[in-house]
Amino acid sequence: MLKKVEIWTDGACSGNPGPGGWAAILNYKGIEKVVSGGLAETTNNVMELTAVVEALNLLKEKCEVCIYSDSTYVVSAITEGWLDSWLINGFKTTNKKPVKNRELWEALHVALKKHKVSFVHVKGHADNVNNNRCDKIAREEVQKFTEVPF
């Protein structure tokens, strides 16, 4: 029987591109782990994807995972089969253009193969407590790159 883990993720960016942050909250039977990070120059989509990849990579064994994200970009890529199509088409879009953030999508594909994962799209900046927590933490990560150094 697989352990059931819930993960909430979010990414933030000040400017797009600009300084960015990501956050994830992992929960297993009431035990919580919060992780976050950021980059000085990035995009919101990179941060959204990074949050999911980093969270999944923390799992030490095969788990049944439910990921909650307000990122239509991330959730739709999985639930609408975009990632599967990109893998088949050599990471080209339907317009034959290269898929953006290919390295992160490849990393996500590898991480997804290790677990049984479902995705749930949640409304951002609404009443989902853990999504709001992730948003706050991700924005705090952004501030690490934008604060005055004195």
GROMACS elastic network, one bead per residue, 0.5 to 0.9 nm:
[ bonds ]
;  ai    aj funct       b0    kb
    1    63     6  0.88547   500
    2    61     6  0.88987   500
    2    62     6  0.68105   500
    2    63     6  0.51039   500
    2    64     6  0.57500   500
    2   116     6  0.87292   500
    3    28     6  0.78110   500
    3    61     6  0.86890   500
    3    62     6  0.77537   500
    3    63     6  0.50430   500
    3    64     6  0.59397   500
    3    65     6  0.82680   500
    4    27     6  0.87291   500
    4    28     6  0.65474   500
    4    29     6  0.79696   500
    4    63     6  0.60051   500
    4    65     6  0.58581   500
    4    66     6  0.79125   500
    5    26     6  0.68489   500
    5    27     6  0.56752   500
    5    29     6  0.77761   500
    5    63     6  0.67962   500
    5    64     6  0.62027   500
    5    66     6  0.64815   500
    5    67     6  0.85583   500
    6    25     6  0.81040   500
    6    26     6  0.58082   500
    6    27     6  0.51567   500
    6    28     6  0.66543   500
    6    64     6  0.85500   500
    6    65     6  0.57395   500
    6    67     6  0.60640   500
    6    68     6  0.76854   500
    7    24     6  0.66522   500
    7    25     6  0.55208   500
    7    27     6  0.63287   500
    7    28     6  0.89963   500
    7    52     6  0.82917   500
    7    55     6  0.73525   500
    7    56     6  0.85115   500
    7    65     6  0.71861   500
    7    66     6  0.61614   500
    7    68     6  0.60790   500
    7    69     6  0.85399   500
    8    23     6  0.82403   500
    8    24     6  0.54841   500
    8    25     6  0.51631   500
    8    26     6  0.66542   500
    8    27     6  0.86799   500
    8    51     6  0.88687   500
    8    52     6  0.83964   500
    8    55     6  0.88901   500
    8    66     6  0.84717   500
    8    67     6  0.57788   500
    8    69     6  0.60218   500
    8   130     6  0.63828   500
    8   131     6  0.61012   500
    8   134     6  0.70655   500
    9    22     6  0.75311   500
    9    23     6  0.57056   500
    9    25     6  0.65506   500
    9    26     6  0.87835   500
    9    48     6  0.71867   500
    9    49     6  0.89002   500
    9    51     6  0.56819   500
    9    52     6  0.62307   500
    9    55     6  0.80994   500
    9    67     6  0.73812   500
    9    68     6  0.64141   500
    9    69     6  0.53729   500
    9    70     6  0.78704   500
    9    71     6  0.87800   500
    9   130     6  0.84937   500
    9   131     6  0.68099   500
    9   134     6  0.60647   500
    9   135     6  0.81340   500
   10    21     6  0.85300   500
   10    22     6  0.57393   500
   10    23     6  0.55046   500
   10    24     6  0.65962   500
   10    47     6  0.74941   500
   10    48     6  0.54913   500
   10    49     6  0.86004   500
   10    51     6  0.63803   500
   10    52     6  0.82381   500
   10    68     6  0.89026   500
   10    69     6  0.63444   500
   10    70     6  0.69348   500
   10    71     6  0.74625   500
   10   131     6  0.69464   500
   10   132     6  0.87070   500
   10   133     6  0.89964   500
   10   134     6  0.54784   500
   10   135     6  0.56610   500
   10   137     6  0.87012   500
   10   138     6  0.66946   500
   11    20     6  0.73887   500
   11    21     6  0.57370   500
   11    23     6  0.64385   500
   11    24     6  0.89279   500
   11    38     6  0.89760   500
   11    44     6  0.59776   500
   11    45     6  0.73643   500
   11    46     6  0.78756   500
   11    49     6  0.78278   500
   11    50     6  0.79876   500
   11    51     6  0.67303   500
   11    71     6  0.83469   500
   11   134     6  0.79194   500
   11   135     6  0.68379   500
   11   138     6  0.57602   500
   11   139     6  0.79705   500
   12    19     6  0.85444   500
   12    20     6  0.54897   500
   12    21     6  0.52337   500
   12    22     6  0.62239   500
   12    23     6  0.88461   500
   12    38     6  0.89912   500
   12    43     6  0.80942   500
   12    44     6  0.54076   500
   12    45     6  0.84780   500
   12    47     6  0.64419   500
   12    48     6  0.74321   500
   12   135     6  0.70716   500
   12   138     6  0.56469   500
   12   139     6  0.58285   500
   12   141     6  0.85028   500
   12   142     6  0.70933   500
   13    16     6  0.62796   500
   13    17     6  0.72582   500
   13    18     6  0.61793   500
   13    19     6  0.57274   500
   13    21     6  0.63757   500
   13    22     6  0.87743   500
   13    41     6  0.89236   500
   13    42     6  0.73767   500
   13    43     6  0.61067   500
   13    44     6  0.50170   500
   13    45     6  0.87867   500
   13    47     6  0.76090   500
   13   138     6  0.84592   500
   13   139     6  0.75395   500
   13   142     6  0.66042   500
   14    17     6  0.74651   500
   14    18     6  0.53774   500
   14    19     6  0.55559   500
   14    20     6  0.62795   500
   14    43     6  0.85371   500
   14    44     6  0.83685   500
   14   139     6  0.85398   500
   14   142     6  0.69642   500
   14   143     6  0.88507   500
   14   146     6  0.87504   500
   15    19     6  0.71712   500
   15    20     6  0.84892   500
   15    42     6  0.88885   500
   15    43     6  0.78116   500
   15    44     6  0.85694   500
   16    19     6  0.82162   500
   16    20     6  0.86843   500
   16    41     6  0.87580   500
   16    42     6  0.71177   500
   16    43     6  0.50542   500
   16    44     6  0.64805   500
   17    20     6  0.82110   500
   17    41     6  0.62260   500
   17    42     6  0.50820   500
   17    44     6  0.74995   500
   18    39     6  0.85348   500
   18    40     6  0.67262   500
   18    42     6  0.53959   500
   18    43     6  0.64424   500
   18    44     6  0.86625   500
   18   142     6  0.89573   500
   19    38     6  0.75466   500
   19    39     6  0.58921   500
   19    42     6  0.59569   500
   19    43     6  0.77750   500
   19   141     6  0.87609   500
   19   142     6  0.56106   500
   19   143     6  0.80468   500
   19   144     6  0.86809   500
   19   145     6  0.60182   500
   19   146     6  0.71243   500
   20    37     6  0.85494   500
   20    38     6  0.53586   500
   20    39     6  0.53895   500
   20    40     6  0.63825   500
   20    41     6  0.67180   500
   20    42     6  0.58429   500
   20    43     6  0.66577   500
   20    44     6  0.67948   500
   20    46     6  0.86577   500
   20    47     6  0.65585   500
   20   138     6  0.76682   500
   20   139     6  0.76948   500
   20   141     6  0.69675   500
   20   143     6  0.84104   500
   20   145     6  0.79275   500
   21    36     6  0.72845   500
   21    37     6  0.56570   500
   21    39     6  0.64944   500
   21    40     6  0.87451   500
   21    42     6  0.88053   500
   21    44     6  0.82524   500
   21    47     6  0.60558   500
   21    48     6  0.87059   500
   21    51     6  0.88333   500
   21   137     6  0.79656   500
   21   139     6  0.61253   500
   21   140     6  0.74076   500
   21   143     6  0.84199   500
   21   144     6  0.88788   500
   22    35     6  0.84304   500
   22    36     6  0.54331   500
   22    37     6  0.55155   500
   22    38     6  0.59133   500
   22    39     6  0.89912   500
   22    44     6  0.88479   500
   22    46     6  0.89553   500
   22    47     6  0.52061   500
   22    48     6  0.65419   500
   22    49     6  0.87274   500
   22    50     6  0.69409   500
   22    51     6  0.53756   500
   22   134     6  0.77312   500
   22   135     6  0.80209   500
   22   137     6  0.74301   500
   22   139     6  0.77984   500
   22   141     6  0.70202   500
   22   142     6  0.83439   500
   23    34     6  0.73539   500
   23    35     6  0.57309   500
   23    37     6  0.66887   500
   23    38     6  0.87230   500
   23    47     6  0.84937   500
   23    48     6  0.85078   500
   23    50     6  0.87267   500
   23    51     6  0.56333   500
   23    52     6  0.87140   500
   23    55     6  0.86524   500
   23   133     6  0.87094   500
   23   134     6  0.52429   500
   23   135     6  0.72617   500
   23   136     6  0.86325   500
   23   137     6  0.60051   500
   23   138     6  0.50816   500
   23   139     6  0.88898   500
   23   141     6  0.83698   500
   24    33     6  0.81991   500
   24    34     6  0.58375   500
   24    35     6  0.53886   500
   24    36     6  0.62949   500
   24    51     6  0.58101   500
   24    52     6  0.73105   500
   24    54     6  0.80881   500
   24    55     6  0.61723   500
   24   131     6  0.89476   500
   24   134     6  0.60710   500
   24   137     6  0.86601   500
   24   138     6  0.86328   500
   25    32     6  0.68344   500
   25    33     6  0.57948   500
   25    35     6  0.65669   500
   25    36     6  0.88201   500
   25    55     6  0.78508   500
   25   130     6  0.73357   500
   25   131     6  0.87495   500
   25   133     6  0.84461   500
   25   134     6  0.69342   500
   26    31     6  0.80976   500
   26    32     6  0.55761   500
   26    33     6  0.51461   500
   26    34     6  0.63888   500
   26    35     6  0.83102   500
   26    55     6  0.71828   500
   27    30     6  0.59109   500
   27    31     6  0.55036   500
   27    33     6  0.65858   500
   27    34     6  0.88923   500
   28    31     6  0.51573   500
   28    32     6  0.65898   500
   28    33     6  0.87899   500
   29    32     6  0.83371   500
   34   134     6  0.86949   500
   35    51     6  0.85464   500
   35    54     6  0.83368   500
   35    55     6  0.75774   500
   35   137     6  0.89438   500
   36    51     6  0.75022   500
   36    54     6  0.86949   500
   36   134     6  0.86845   500
   36   137     6  0.71580   500
   36   138     6  0.68184   500
   36   141     6  0.72858   500
   37    47     6  0.88791   500
   37    51     6  0.84225   500
   37   138     6  0.75161   500
   37   141     6  0.60923   500
   37   142     6  0.86808   500
   38    41     6  0.88743   500
   38    42     6  0.85669   500
   38    47     6  0.74466   500
   38   138     6  0.78024   500
   38   141     6  0.57132   500
   38   142     6  0.65547   500
   38   144     6  0.83210   500
   38   145     6  0.83052   500
   39    42     6  0.61420   500
   39    47     6  0.84648   500
   39   141     6  0.84665   500
   39   142     6  0.77836   500
   39   145     6  0.75832   500
   40   142     6  0.79272   500
   40   144     6  0.86293   500
   40   145     6  0.56310   500
   40   146     6  0.83492   500
   41   145     6  0.88931   500
   42    45     6  0.85102   500
   42    46     6  0.66029   500
   42    47     6  0.74372   500
   43    46     6  0.52596   500
   43    47     6  0.64625   500
   43    48     6  0.87902   500
   44    47     6  0.51242   500
   44    48     6  0.61806   500
   44    49     6  0.86795   500
   45    48     6  0.50125   500
   45    49     6  0.61552   500
   45    50     6  0.84059   500
   45    71     6  0.80790   500
   45    73     6  0.71898   500
   45    74     6  0.79600   500
   45   101     6  0.83036   500
   46    49     6  0.52403   500
   46    50     6  0.59393   500
   46    51     6  0.86074   500
   46   101     6  0.68514   500
   46   104     6  0.76384   500
   47    51     6  0.61617   500
   47    52     6  0.88552   500
   47   138     6  0.87323   500
   48    51     6  0.54200   500
   48    52     6  0.68356   500
   48    69     6  0.83315   500
   48    70     6  0.88657   500
   48    71     6  0.66950   500
   48    73     6  0.83949   500
   48    74     6  0.71189   500
   49    52     6  0.53598   500
   49    53     6  0.62881   500
   49    54     6  0.85852   500
   49    71     6  0.87842   500
   49    73     6  0.87271   500
   49    74     6  0.64864   500
   49   101     6  0.87428   500
   49   104     6  0.66833   500
   49   105     6  0.76437   500
   49   108     6  0.78091   500
   50    53     6  0.51130   500
   50    54     6  0.58643   500
   50    55     6  0.83359   500
   50   104     6  0.70083   500
   50   108     6  0.86241   500
   51    54     6  0.53394   500
   51    55     6  0.60921   500
   51    56     6  0.86491   500
   52    55     6  0.52381   500
   52    56     6  0.61930   500
   52    57     6  0.85557   500
   52    67     6  0.78436   500
   52    69     6  0.86536   500
   52    74     6  0.86520   500
   52   108     6  0.75361   500
   53    56     6  0.52972   500
   53    57     6  0.60846   500
   53    58     6  0.88033   500
   53   104     6  0.76203   500
   53   105     6  0.87895   500
   53   107     6  0.67702   500
   53   108     6  0.53862   500
   53   109     6  0.89925   500
   53   111     6  0.67518   500
   53   112     6  0.87081   500
   54    57     6  0.51381   500
   54    58     6  0.65146   500
   55    58     6  0.53824   500
   55    59     6  0.73293   500
   56    59     6  0.56710   500
   56    65     6  0.85672   500
   56   108     6  0.83397   500
   56   111     6  0.61663   500
   56   112     6  0.76742   500
   56   114     6  0.88246   500
   56   115     6  0.84020   500
   57    60     6  0.77700   500
   57   111     6  0.64188   500
   59    62     6  0.73993   500
   59    63     6  0.75673   500
   59   115     6  0.89897   500
   60    63     6  0.86775   500
   61   114     6  0.80880   500
   61   115     6  0.81648   500
   62   114     6  0.58696   500
   62   116     6  0.75709   500
   63   114     6  0.80110   500
   63   115     6  0.52236   500
   63   116     6  0.62514   500
   63   117     6  0.80883   500
   64   115     6  0.61285   500
   64   117     6  0.59592   500
   64   118     6  0.81892   500
   65   115     6  0.69996   500
   65   116     6  0.60381   500
   65   118     6  0.62942   500
   65   119     6  0.84440   500
   66   116     6  0.85291   500
   66   117     6  0.58077   500
   66   119     6  0.57831   500
   66   120     6  0.71851   500
   67    75     6  0.89410   500
   67   117     6  0.72780   500
   67   118     6  0.62093   500
   67   120     6  0.60902   500
   67   121     6  0.84566   500
   68    75     6  0.86716   500
   68   118     6  0.87489   500
   68   119     6  0.60495   500
   68   121     6  0.59452   500
   68   122     6  0.63410   500
   68   130     6  0.89844   500
   68   131     6  0.76964   500
   69    72     6  0.79008   500
   69    74     6  0.78089   500
   69    75     6  0.69971   500
   69   119     6  0.74935   500
   69   120     6  0.64324   500
   69   121     6  0.52619   500
   69   122     6  0.57106   500
   69   123     6  0.82032   500
   69   124     6  0.81251   500
   69   131     6  0.72520   500
   70    73     6  0.88466   500
   70    74     6  0.85441   500
   70    75     6  0.79893   500
   70   120     6  0.84080   500
   70   121     6  0.54625   500
   70   123     6  0.55265   500
   70   124     6  0.50495   500
   70   125     6  0.86697   500
   70   131     6  0.75490   500
   71    74     6  0.54019   500
   71    75     6  0.61486   500
   71    76     6  0.82583   500
   71   121     6  0.70394   500
   71   122     6  0.80934   500
   71   123     6  0.87564   500
   71   124     6  0.81117   500
   72    75     6  0.51776   500
   72    76     6  0.54956   500
   72    77     6  0.79920   500
   72   121     6  0.69436   500
   72   122     6  0.89993   500
   73    76     6  0.56396   500
   73    77     6  0.61447   500
   73    78     6  0.89880   500
   74    77     6  0.53004   500
   74    78     6  0.67688   500
   74    79     6  0.88600   500
   74   119     6  0.89591   500
   75    78     6  0.54650   500
   75    79     6  0.60290   500
   75    80     6  0.80599   500
   75   119     6  0.61035   500
   75   120     6  0.70356   500
   75   121     6  0.62328   500
   76    80     6  0.50762   500
   76    81     6  0.74505   500
   76    82     6  0.72745   500
   76   119     6  0.89387   500
   76   121     6  0.85277   500
   77    80     6  0.57117   500
   77    81     6  0.58808   500
   77    83     6  0.54152   500
   77    84     6  0.83898   500
   78    81     6  0.52538   500
   78    82     6  0.62486   500
   78    83     6  0.59372   500
   78    84     6  0.77637   500
   78   118     6  0.87783   500
   78   119     6  0.76234   500
   79    82     6  0.78385   500
   79    83     6  0.89299   500
   79   118     6  0.84583   500
   79   119     6  0.72347   500
   79   120     6  0.89657   500
   80    83     6  0.83014   500
   80    84     6  0.89949   500
   81    84     6  0.52449   500
   81    85     6  0.63585   500
   81    86     6  0.87196   500
   82    85     6  0.51171   500
   82    86     6  0.61280   500
   82    87     6  0.86460   500
   82    93     6  0.87473   500
   83    86     6  0.50157   500
   83    87     6  0.61859   500
   83    88     6  0.86837   500
   83    91     6  0.83703   500
   83   105     6  0.74303   500
   83   106     6  0.89443   500
   83   109     6  0.78885   500
   84    87     6  0.52035   500
   84    88     6  0.63943   500
   84    89     6  0.86882   500
   84   109     6  0.89864   500
   85    88     6  0.51053   500
   85    89     6  0.60005   500
   85    90     6  0.85144   500
   85    91     6  0.78808   500
   85    92     6  0.84957   500
   85    93     6  0.82977   500
   85    94     6  0.88427   500
   86    89     6  0.50065   500
   86    90     6  0.59126   500
   86    92     6  0.58088   500
   86    93     6  0.66811   500
   86    94     6  0.87841   500
   86    99     6  0.74921   500
   87    90     6  0.54596   500
   87    91     6  0.56688   500
   87    92     6  0.84079   500
   87   106     6  0.84845   500
   87   109     6  0.89835   500
   88    91     6  0.74620   500
   88    92     6  0.88510   500
   89    92     6  0.55844   500
   89    93     6  0.77229   500
   89    94     6  0.86883   500
   89    96     6  0.86604   500
   90    93     6  0.89415   500
   90    98     6  0.85117   500
   91    96     6  0.87813   500
   91    97     6  0.83442   500
   91    98     6  0.59687   500
   91    99     6  0.53865   500
   91   100     6  0.86697   500
   91   102     6  0.69261   500
   92    95     6  0.74824   500
   92    96     6  0.50382   500
   92    97     6  0.51982   500
   92    99     6  0.53947   500
   93    97     6  0.52394   500
   93    98     6  0.61945   500
   93    99     6  0.58497   500
   94    97     6  0.74417   500
   95    98     6  0.88118   500
   96    99     6  0.88174   500
   97   100     6  0.89171   500
   98   102     6  0.80795   500
   99   102     6  0.58576   500
   99   105     6  0.89689   500
  100   103     6  0.86319   500
  100   105     6  0.87451   500
  101   104     6  0.55135   500
  101   105     6  0.63831   500
  101   106     6  0.87617   500
  102   105     6  0.50449   500
  102   106     6  0.60725   500
  102   107     6  0.85322   500
  103   106     6  0.51306   500
  103   107     6  0.61819   500
  103   108     6  0.86108   500
  104   108     6  0.60501   500
  104   109     6  0.84995   500
  105   109     6  0.60895   500
  105   110     6  0.86863   500
  106   109     6  0.50053   500
  106   110     6  0.63606   500
  106   111     6  0.86912   500
  107   110     6  0.51998   500
  107   111     6  0.62472   500
  107   112     6  0.86221   500
  108   112     6  0.59708   500
  108   113     6  0.86192   500
  109   112     6  0.51420   500
  109   113     6  0.63853   500
  110   113     6  0.53696   500
  110   114     6  0.69918   500
  111   114     6  0.55003   500
  111   115     6  0.72296   500
  112   115     6  0.55670   500
  112   116     6  0.71802   500
  112   117     6  0.65398   500
  113   116     6  0.75661   500
  113   117     6  0.86681   500
  114   117     6  0.89809   500
  121   124     6  0.89820   500
  122   126     6  0.85889   500
  122   128     6  0.75204   500
  122   131     6  0.78383   500
  123   126     6  0.59553   500
  123   127     6  0.80849   500
  123   128     6  0.76703   500
  123   131     6  0.85560   500
  124   127     6  0.82678   500
  124   128     6  0.78261   500
  124   131     6  0.69473   500
  124   132     6  0.74724   500
  124   135     6  0.84657   500
  125   128     6  0.77856   500
  125   131     6  0.76352   500
  125   132     6  0.61841   500
  125   135     6  0.79738   500
  126   129     6  0.83065   500
  126   131     6  0.83431   500
  126   132     6  0.74327   500
  127   130     6  0.89731   500
  127   131     6  0.82869   500
  127   132     6  0.75942   500
  128   131     6  0.53369   500
  128   132     6  0.61750   500
  128   133     6  0.86612   500
  129   132     6  0.51887   500
  129   133     6  0.62028   500
  129   134     6  0.87529   500
  130   134     6  0.61337   500
  130   135     6  0.84976   500
  131   134     6  0.51036   500
  131   135     6  0.61665   500
  131   136     6  0.86785   500
  132   136     6  0.62103   500
  132   137     6  0.86689   500
  133   136     6  0.51527   500
  133   137     6  0.62458   500
  133   138     6  0.85766   500
  134   137     6  0.51175   500
  134   138     6  0.59808   500
  134   139     6  0.84891   500
  135   138     6  0.51372   500
  135   139     6  0.61282   500
  135   140     6  0.85798   500
  136   139     6  0.51825   500
  136   140     6  0.62113   500
  136   141     6  0.87725   500
  137   141     6  0.63534   500
  137   142     6  0.88264   500
  138   141     6  0.50649   500
  138   142     6  0.64930   500
  138   143     6  0.89237   500
  139   143     6  0.64676   500
  140   143     6  0.51088   500
  140   144     6  0.68062   500
  141   144     6  0.53520   500
  141   145     6  0.74523   500
  142   145     6  0.56750   500
  142   146     6  0.67093   500
  142   147     6  0.89460   500
  143   147     6  0.57070   500
  144   147     6  0.59495   500
  145   148     6  0.88002   500
  146   149     6  0.88079   500
  147   150     6  0.85630   500
